């Protein structure tokens, strides 16, 4: 306090001895500095954002997600309430599998609380197992948004995740009322009823799934439902449906992992076919490659996992497991494998 008082007195004596003309110039400079401080910075921020927003959106459209994230973070450092930057980062971090996505989605719905944003936030929350957040997002939706196909679909997904079958059936009924000809609803209702404790409703669900086996658009998913149902009862009964599912061109990575687990020890030839298909997908999708490495580690196939990691580019790491970190620590021989396992062992493997 004493030093502050001394500085104030010194400044007063200094100003007192400045000639009037110099004092006027000094005052004008001080006023100009204040104007620039209070008005120049926001104008500069606005100009900087106007430069980076088009870049961010263009890079997002071109699939250059790393650059889009950098641009989005720069925009948010200037204006944390910038809608487009928050939404772009929310979408990308959700795809990346980062829980940070939920904070971006919270900002998005605060800035624009419309139906689409609430539903996207709910879906992201379900992806990360944050079911209370998903429930809160759905409850935030007002009429007439609550009477839409998209709302009841998201609410159905949440009800199924929480195994609340009465609520799931309620939403399925609403969906069938909104679109009576929708075969997607038929499929979902069938799969919901497979989880029902009532045997009659389970049989009804099985019959509905069998009725969809002749529909090319829904055959693969109907087979998946039948495989999952019989797996929970008797894996041997699931094998005929699994073999049919294996022949489907539309079988994705999740289906192939399911089939691989089922076929191992029961049908080595089909297990090898599933592994080959997954290998092809892993070469194209780094997220699946991460799962592939994890699978090899769990099976104790360390040399295979090392080969897969070595085949992937260190530079292309956005939205995937830390390949760059792992490659940087790859030992010259497998004698130091524990170091590599430590480098990647704590990471949750997700599709981007």
C-alpha positions as CSV (number, residue, x, y, z in Angstrom):
1,X,0.0,0.0,0.0
2,X,2.8,2.4,0.9
3,X,4.5,1.7,-2.5
4,X,1.3,2.3,-4.4
5,X,0.8,5.7,-2.6
6,X,4.4,6.6,-3.4
7,X,3.9,5.8,-7.1
8,X,0.7,7.8,-7.2
9,X,2.5,10.9,-5.7
10,X,5.4,10.5,-8.2
11,X,2.9,10.3,-11.1
12,X,1.1,13.5,-9.9
13,X,4.4,15.4,-9.7
14,X,5.4,14.2,-13.1
15,X,2.1,15.3,-14.7
16,X,2.2,18.6,-12.8
17,X,5.5,19.5,-14.5
18,X,4.5,18.5,-18.0
19,X,3.8,21.5,-20.3
20,X,0.2,22.0,-21.2
21,X,0.8,21.1,-24.9
22,X,2.6,17.9,-24.0
23,X,0.0,17.0,-21.4
24,X,-2.7,17.3,-24.1
25,X,-0.8,15.1,-26.4
26,X,-0.2,12.5,-23.7
27,X,-3.9,12.6,-22.8
28,X,-4.9,12.1,-26.4
29,X,-2.6,9.1,-26.7
30,X,-4.0,7.7,-23.5
31,X,-7.6,8.1,-24.8
32,X,-6.7,6.5,-28.1
33,X,-5.0,3.6,-26.3
34,X,-8.2,3.1,-24.3
35,X,-10.4,3.2,-27.4
36,X,-8.1,0.6,-29.1
37,X,-8.2,-1.5,-26.0
38,X,-11.9,-1.6,-25.6
39,X,-13.0,-1.4,-29.3
40,X,-10.0,-2.6,-31.3
41,X,-9.7,-6.1,-29.6
42,X,-13.4,-7.1,-30.4
43,X,-13.0,-5.9,-34.0
44,X,-9.7,-7.8,-34.3
45,X,-11.4,-11.0,-32.9
46,X,-14.3,-10.6,-35.3
47,X,-11.9,-10.2,-38.2
48,X,-9.9,-13.3,-37.1
49,X,-13.0,-15.4,-36.7
50,X,-14.3,-14.3,-40.2
51,X,-11.0,-15.7,-41.6
52,X,-11.0,-19.0,-39.7
53,X,-14.7,-20.0,-39.9
54,X,-14.7,-20.6,-43.7
55,X,-11.5,-22.5,-43.3
56,X,-12.9,-24.7,-40.6
57,X,-16.1,-25.5,-42.5
58,X,-14.1,-26.1,-45.8
59,X,-11.7,-28.5,-44.1
60,X,-14.6,-30.3,-42.4
61,X,-16.4,-30.8,-45.8
62,X,-13.2,-32.1,-47.3
63,X,-12.6,-34.6,-44.5
64,X,-9.6,-32.8,-43.2
65,X,-10.7,-33.2,-39.6
66,X,-7.4,-32.4,-37.9
67,X,-7.3,-29.0,-39.5
68,X,-10.9,-28.4,-38.8
69,X,-10.3,-29.1,-35.1
70,X,-7.3,-26.7,-35.0
71,X,-9.4,-24.0,-36.7
72,X,-12.4,-24.6,-34.4
73,X,-10.3,-24.4,-31.2
74,X,-8.7,-21.1,-32.4
75,X,-12.2,-19.7,-33.0
76,X,-13.3,-20.8,-29.5
77,X,-10.3,-19.2,-27.9
78,X,-11.5,-15.9,-29.4
79,X,-15.2,-16.5,-28.8
80,X,-16.3,-19.5,-26.6
81,X,-19.9,-19.0,-27.7
82,X,-19.3,-19.3,-31.4
83,X,-22.1,-21.7,-32.6
84,X,-20.5,-23.2,-35.7
85,X,-17.2,-23.9,-34.0
86,X,-18.9,-25.6,-31.0
87,X,-21.1,-27.7,-33.3
88,X,-18.2,-28.7,-35.6
89,X,-16.1,-29.8,-32.6
90,X,-19.0,-31.5,-31.1
91,X,-19.6,-33.6,-34.2
92,X,-15.9,-34.4,-34.7
93,X,-15.1,-35.3,-31.1
94,X,-18.2,-37.5,-31.1
95,X,-16.9,-39.3,-34.2
96,X,-13.5,-39.5,-32.5
97,X,-14.9,-41.1,-29.5
98,X,-13.8,-38.4,-27.1
99,X,-16.0,-37.7,-24.0
100,X,-15.1,-34.0,-24.5
101,X,-17.9,-34.0,-27.1
102,X,-20.5,-33.7,-24.4
103,X,-19.2,-30.3,-23.2
104,X,-19.4,-29.1,-26.8
105,X,-22.9,-30.4,-27.2
106,X,-23.9,-28.7,-24.0
107,X,-22.7,-25.4,-25.5
108,X,-24.5,-26.1,-28.8
109,X,-27.9,-26.6,-27.1
110,X,-27.4,-23.6,-25.0
111,X,-26.7,-21.5,-28.1
112,X,-29.5,-23.0,-30.3
113,X,-31.9,-25.2,-28.3
114,X,-33.7,-26.7,-31.3
115,X,-34.9,-30.3,-32.0
116,X,-31.9,-31.4,-34.1
117,X,-29.3,-30.2,-31.5
118,X,-31.2,-31.8,-28.5
119,X,-31.4,-35.1,-30.4
120,X,-27.7,-35.0,-31.4
121,X,-26.7,-34.3,-27.8
122,X,-28.9,-37.2,-26.7
123,X,-27.3,-39.6,-29.2
124,X,-23.8,-38.5,-28.3
125,X,-24.6,-39.0,-24.6
126,X,-25.9,-42.5,-25.3
127,X,-22.7,-43.3,-27.3
128,X,-20.6,-42.5,-24.2
129,X,-23.0,-44.3,-21.8
130,X,-24.1,-41.0,-20.2
131,X,-27.8,-42.0,-20.0
132,X,-28.9,-39.4,-17.5
133,X,-27.5,-36.7,-19.9
134,X,-29.4,-38.3,-22.8
135,X,-32.6,-38.4,-20.7
136,X,-32.2,-34.7,-19.8
137,X,-31.6,-33.8,-23.5
138,X,-34.8,-35.6,-24.5
139,X,-36.8,-34.1,-21.7
140,X,-35.7,-30.6,-22.9
141,X,-37.6,-31.1,-26.2
142,X,-41.0,-29.5,-26.2
143,X,-44.1,-30.1,-28.4
144,X,-44.4,-30.5,-31.3
145,X,-40.9,-31.9,-31.4
146,X,-41.9,-34.7,-29.0
147,X,-44.4,-36.0,-31.6
148,X,-41.8,-36.6,-34.4
149,X,-40.3,-39.8,-35.8
150,X,-36.8,-38.7,-34.9
151,X,-37.7,-38.0,-31.2
152,X,-39.4,-41.4,-30.7
153,X,-36.5,-43.2,-32.4
154,X,-33.9,-41.6,-30.1
155,X,-36.2,-42.2,-27.1
156,X,-36.5,-45.8,-28.2
157,X,-32.8,-46.2,-28.4
158,X,-32.4,-44.9,-24.8
159,X,-35.2,-47.1,-23.5
160,X,-33.5,-50.1,-25.1
161,X,-30.1,-49.2,-23.7
162,X,-31.7,-48.9,-20.2
163,X,-33.7,-52.1,-20.8
164,X,-37.0,-50.3,-20.1
165,X,-39.1,-52.5,-22.3
166,X,-42.5,-50.8,-21.5
167,X,-41.2,-47.4,-22.6
168,X,-39.6,-49.0,-25.6
169,X,-42.8,-50.5,-26.7
170,X,-44.6,-47.2,-26.1
171,X,-42.2,-45.4,-28.5
172,X,-42.5,-48.2,-31.0
173,X,-46.3,-47.8,-31.0
174,X,-45.9,-44.1,-31.6
175,X,-43.5,-44.8,-34.4
176,X,-45.9,-47.2,-36.0
177,X,-48.7,-44.6,-35.7
178,X,-46.5,-41.9,-37.4
179,X,-45.5,-44.3,-40.2
180,X,-47.5,-47.5,-40.4
181,X,-45.7,-48.8,-43.5
182,X,-42.2,-48.4,-42.0
183,X,-40.4,-51.7,-41.9
184,X,-37.7,-50.3,-39.8
185,X,-40.3,-50.0,-37.0
186,X,-41.3,-53.6,-37.6
187,X,-37.7,-54.7,-37.1
188,X,-37.2,-52.6,-34.0
189,X,-40.5,-53.9,-32.5
190,X,-39.4,-57.5,-33.2
191,X,-36.1,-57.0,-31.5
192,X,-37.6,-55.3,-28.5
193,X,-40.0,-58.2,-28.0
194,X,-37.1,-60.7,-28.0
195,X,-36.1,-59.1,-24.7
196,X,-39.6,-59.4,-23.2
197,X,-40.2,-61.8,-20.3
198,X,-43.5,-62.9,-21.9
199,X,-42.8,-66.0,-24.0
200,X,-45.7,-65.2,-26.3
201,X,-44.3,-61.7,-27.2
202,X,-40.8,-63.3,-27.7
203,X,-42.3,-65.7,-30.2
204,X,-44.1,-62.8,-31.9
205,X,-40.7,-61.0,-32.2
206,X,-39.1,-64.1,-33.7
207,X,-41.9,-64.4,-36.2
208,X,-41.5,-60.8,-37.2
209,X,-37.8,-61.2,-37.7
210,X,-38.3,-64.3,-39.9
211,X,-40.7,-62.3,-42.0
212,X,-38.0,-59.8,-42.8
213,X,-35.5,-62.4,-44.0
214,X,-36.8,-62.1,-47.6
215,X,-36.4,-58.3,-47.6
216,X,-32.9,-57.5,-49.0
217,X,-32.8,-54.2,-47.1
218,X,-33.5,-55.7,-43.7
219,X,-32.2,-59.3,-44.1
220,X,-28.8,-58.6,-42.6
221,X,-30.2,-56.9,-39.5
222,X,-32.9,-59.5,-39.1
223,X,-30.2,-62.2,-39.1
224,X,-28.2,-60.2,-36.6
225,X,-31.2,-60.0,-34.2
226,X,-31.7,-63.8,-34.5
227,X,-28.0,-64.5,-33.9
228,X,-28.0,-62.3,-30.8
229,X,-31.2,-63.9,-29.5
230,X,-30.0,-67.5,-29.9
231,X,-26.5,-66.6,-28.6
232,X,-28.1,-65.7,-25.3
233,X,-29.8,-69.2,-25.2
234,X,-27.8,-71.7,-27.1
235,X,-24.9,-70.7,-29.4
236,X,-25.3,-73.8,-31.4
237,X,-28.8,-72.7,-32.5
238,X,-27.3,-69.4,-33.6
239,X,-24.8,-71.0,-36.0
240,X,-27.2,-71.4,-39.0
241,X,-28.2,-67.8,-38.9
242,X,-24.6,-66.7,-38.3
243,X,-23.5,-68.6,-41.5
244,X,-26.2,-66.8,-43.5
245,X,-25.1,-63.5,-42.0
246,X,-21.5,-64.2,-43.0
247,X,-22.6,-64.4,-46.6
248,X,-24.1,-60.9,-46.5
249,X,-22.1,-58.2,-48.2
250,X,-23.6,-55.6,-45.9
251,X,-22.1,-57.2,-42.8
252,X,-20.1,-54.5,-41.0
253,X,-17.3,-54.6,-38.5
254,X,-19.6,-55.0,-35.5
255,X,-21.3,-58.0,-37.2
256,X,-17.9,-59.5,-38.1
257,X,-16.6,-59.2,-34.5
258,X,-19.7,-61.0,-33.3
259,X,-19.3,-63.7,-35.9
260,X,-15.6,-64.2,-35.1
261,X,-16.3,-64.7,-31.4
262,X,-19.1,-67.2,-32.3
263,X,-17.1,-69.1,-34.9
264,X,-13.9,-69.5,-33.0
265,X,-13.7,-73.0,-31.7
266,X,-16.9,-74.0,-33.6
267,X,-16.2,-73.3,-37.2
268,X,-12.5,-72.5,-37.9
269,X,-13.1,-72.0,-41.6
270,X,-15.7,-69.3,-41.1
271,X,-13.7,-67.8,-38.3
272,X,-10.8,-67.4,-40.7
273,X,-13.2,-65.8,-43.3
274,X,-14.4,-63.3,-40.7
275,X,-10.8,-62.5,-39.7
276,X,-9.9,-61.9,-43.4
277,X,-12.8,-59.5,-43.9
278,X,-11.9,-57.6,-40.7
279,X,-8.3,-57.4,-42.0
280,X,-9.5,-55.7,-45.2
281,X,-11.6,-53.2,-43.1
282,X,-8.7,-52.5,-40.8
283,X,-6.6,-51.5,-43.7
284,X,-9.1,-48.8,-44.6
285,X,-10.4,-47.7,-41.2
286,X,-7.9,-46.8,-38.4
287,X,-10.7,-47.2,-35.8
288,X,-11.1,-50.8,-36.8
289,X,-7.4,-51.2,-36.9
290,X,-7.2,-50.1,-33.3
291,X,-9.8,-52.7,-32.4
292,X,-7.9,-55.3,-34.4
293,X,-4.7,-54.5,-32.5
294,X,-6.6,-54.8,-29.2
295,X,-8.0,-58.2,-30.3
296,X,-4.6,-59.5,-31.1
297,X,-3.3,-58.3,-27.7
298,X,-6.1,-60.0,-25.9
299,X,-5.3,-63.3,-27.7
300,X,-1.6,-63.0,-26.8
301,X,-0.6,-62.5,-30.5
302,X,1.9,-59.8,-29.8
303,X,3.9,-60.1,-33.0
304,X,0.7,-59.7,-35.1
305,X,-0.3,-56.7,-33.2
306,X,3.1,-55.1,-33.6
307,X,3.0,-55.7,-37.3
308,X,-0.4,-54.0,-37.6
309,X,0.8,-51.0,-35.6
310,X,3.9,-50.7,-37.7
311,X,1.9,-50.7,-40.9
312,X,0.0,-47.5,-39.9
313,X,1.2,-43.9,-40.5
314,X,2.4,-42.0,-37.4
315,X,1.1,-38.8,-38.9
316,X,-2.5,-39.9,-39.4
317,X,-3.6,-40.1,-35.7
318,X,-6.6,-37.8,-35.5
319,X,-9.6,-39.5,-34.0
320,X,-7.9,-42.8,-33.4
321,X,-5.9,-44.5,-30.7
322,X,-2.4,-43.0,-30.1
323,X,-0.5,-44.8,-32.9
324,X,2.1,-42.1,-32.9
325,X,2.8,-42.6,-29.2
326,X,2.9,-46.4,-29.7
327,X,5.2,-46.3,-32.7
328,X,7.6,-43.9,-30.9
329,X,8.0,-46.6,-28.2
330,X,8.1,-49.7,-30.4
331,X,11.2,-51.6,-29.3
332,X,13.7,-53.1,-31.7
333,X,12.6,-56.6,-30.5
334,X,9.7,-58.1,-28.8
335,X,11.8,-58.5,-25.6
336,X,10.6,-55.0,-24.7
337,X,7.0,-55.6,-25.6
338,X,5.8,-54.5,-22.2
339,X,6.8,-50.9,-23.0
340,X,4.6,-50.9,-26.0
341,X,1.7,-52.5,-24.1
342,X,2.1,-49.7,-21.5
343,X,2.0,-47.1,-24.3
344,X,-1.3,-48.2,-25.6
345,X,-2.8,-50.3,-22.9
346,X,-4.7,-47.5,-21.1
347,X,-6.5,-46.4,-24.2
348,X,-10.2,-47.2,-24.9
349,X,-10.4,-48.4,-28.5
350,X,-13.4,-46.9,-30.4
351,X,-14.4,-46.4,-33.9
352,X,-14.0,-42.7,-35.0
